[in-house]
Amino acid sequence: MRRALLSPPACRDLRALRAAVAGRAVLVTGASSGVGEATALRLGAAGATVLLLARREARLREVAAQIEGTGGRAVVIPADLSDPASVDGAARVVLATAPVLTGVVSNAGRSVRRRALDGAPRADLERLLAVNVTGPARLLLALRPALGQSVGQSLGAGSVVVNVSSVSARHVGAPRWGAYQGSKAAFDLWMQAAVAEWPGVRGASVYLPLVRTPMIAPTRTYRRLPALSAAEAAEVVTLPFVRRVVRVAPWWLPGAEVAGIVCPGVLARGLAWAERVEARLERRA
Ligand SMILES: NC(=O)c1ccc[n+]([C@@H]2O[C@H](COP(=O)([O-])OP(=O)(O)OC[C@H]3O[C@@H](n4cnc5c(N)ncnc54)[C@H](OP(=O)(O)O)[C@@H]3O)[C@@H](O)[C@H]2O)c1
């Protein structure tokens, strides 16, 4: 029931994934935790050489050790996506290690749930735009020489860029989520437009529902909501390696998108009401 409600289509067949990625190089950003870590482990189990990028080198080394412990190959690339020099340095290491990339899983991301009217909204917005938009875009462009060159895989030649996005990038703006929703939607559209210009590169947007990872831990209301595990999310994220999909989403997402088109006013009023209730409860607490 939980899986039927939450789960987008997925690649549960490790043999199919093996046919697509074994012996090939795939970069996973945000591989030190959550969805990225689980995706890296799955790609490693399928025989890919997994390039692991994130800031925490010690965590990346643990993930690499797990991959290598099961006979796989992993390369650790510590980098901070919010720092352009660090992104350029990481891209140089990727190109030197793997001149041909079969895939990039653009997964690293940050979220913040905070009222835009409180604190330092510019800081939230700018921080999230750097990690969720400009850093990953800079990295992809720097990897141009390695993308589109891969040959002989089960789905045909070329490379796939998998953008790990969120269902929230597709529905109406929710109070306190503006910086996150805006940044996720911005990168998704940028990626779709960029790959359309790019010979030999196809893009896939994966709109994940809630996933039980460190990212959602600070949001108390999420603790009781149904969520995918990181391992289940990794099965969803790896689907574009075995099927030519451009969009992967839970079955109910189109309904939410249509509601945003058909009755945006009702939704906006409902969300504004929920925000007023939450703010009142916070003032009382
Ligand atoms: N969890 C959910 O419910 C959910 C739902 C929909 C979509 N998503 C998306 O799924 C992706 C993964 O999220 P998650 O839930 O797995 O979160 P997570 O466990 O917090 O992992 C986030 C990853 O991003 C990396 N990262 C953060 N800032 C970075 C930076 N400046 N430079 C390089 N790497 C950075 C982190 O590594 P370091 O800290 O080591 O740098 C970590 O590996 C995100 O794009 C998120 O938007 C999550």
The ligand as an ORCA input file, in Angstrom:
! r2SCAN-3c Opt
* xyz 0 1
  N      14.712     13.251      1.059
  C      13.627     13.595      0.376
  O      12.476     13.493      0.851
  C      13.770     14.099     -1.047
  C      12.589     14.238     -1.810
  C      12.688     14.708     -3.116
  C      13.932     15.002     -3.654
  N      15.065     14.865     -2.890
  C      16.347     15.217     -3.498
  O      17.225     14.113     -3.379
  C      18.573     14.590     -3.387
  C      19.345     13.896     -2.283
  O      18.799     14.279     -1.045
  P      18.836     13.335      0.249
  O      17.450     13.272      0.767
  O      19.565     12.104     -0.037
  O      19.650     14.295      1.237
  P      20.953     14.082      2.128
  O      20.953     12.741      2.766
  O      21.010     15.297      2.980
  O      22.145     14.124      1.048
  C      22.492     15.308      0.401
  C      23.798     15.058     -0.330
  O      24.186     16.260     -1.001
  C      25.532     16.548     -0.679
  N      25.789     17.977     -0.663
  C      25.125     18.928      0.051
  N      25.702     20.124     -0.129
  C      26.744     19.921     -0.982
  C      27.740     20.773     -1.533
  N      27.798     22.088     -1.240
  N      28.662     20.240     -2.363
  C      28.646     18.912     -2.653
  N      27.728     18.056     -2.159
  C      26.804     18.558     -1.326
  C      25.736     15.954      0.724
  O      27.096     15.639      0.946
  P      28.122     16.447      1.878
  O      27.360     16.986      3.043
  O      29.150     15.411      2.233
  O      28.672     17.509      0.979
  C      24.922     14.676      0.618
  O      25.700     13.652      0.057
  C      18.504     16.112     -3.253
  O      18.738     16.713     -4.501
  C      17.069     16.360     -2.811
  O      16.600     17.618     -3.227
  C      15.016     14.416     -1.607
*
